[in-house]
Amino acid sequence: MSLSLRPAMERRRILLGGLGALAALATGPAAFRALAEHRGRRAATRAGLAFGTTVSLTLVAERDDAFEPAFRDAFAAIRAVEAAGSLYRPDSALSRLNRDGRLDAPDPLVLAMLRFALTLAERSGGAFDPTVQPLWTLWSDGAARGERPGPQARAEAVSRVGWRHVAVDETGIRFARAGMCLTLNGLIQGFAADRVMAALAAHGIADAFVDTGEFAAAGAHADGTPWRLGLGAHGDRPSEVIAPFAGFAATSGDDATAFSPDRRDHHIFDPATGLSPTALSRVTVTAPSGLLADGLSTAAFVMGEAAGAALVRLYSGCAARFTVKL
């Protein structure tokens, strides 16, 4: 599960502007612009900061005045998800739960994410566990000291991990063990993509490409060509391209935050051992929802290729791509 409080990918360290602050017509080769104009379609891109990284939305519409209200509500949806479950915000509902060990009258968005997380924890045999935040604290603190946590320190942190010890109902969320902490970083960006796409659909935007740290797409470019999604990196080029791309996609990889030069130790942890899985370097899942894609990619990374693929097959419309660590 992704626990990093740092930007999810190095490429996202270049910030393009604050939420709602940057709007510009998308540009491209003259031929593609001409095709778009011939079809009576326009494209606009807006970018901002969320989840400790950059996010961007590209929308296609027939009128320029359709963009602003769609962007406004889409970024409002992102801010609402952040306020509910982001560890980057000390005032979020999740941060308050971790601080106090309980959360009364929880935000419905927190409940939606946590209930999904606990269901996935059960179905994955605990490979996906939203209570692994103590492991992130252990490893990040160790990295700051230039140390690798030893067996005793890992065992102590693992003793505070366990999804079965989270009580959830409409009245509140409570931890049954002292020292527990939750993270929703393994699914929150995918959930945000779901909320953004719903906000855009409410404004009649049928063609869009969304990057919240995970990806979503519907329809096509303004020129009528399909969306394409590049995966991984091989030099200056993606190692694989999904084309056409529609729906949702999420990737879990060992390159987001590494605690060792060889990426043996990184931000994705096996909740049972406190160590990082070593078989895979990347898992990408495509799915009918961002929440499902994001959560499954994390679970499958921990489980390994065979068991992870079996888990993904339990969900209709989902597929996984595995990259074995060399």
Disulfide bonds with the S-S distance in Angstrom:
none
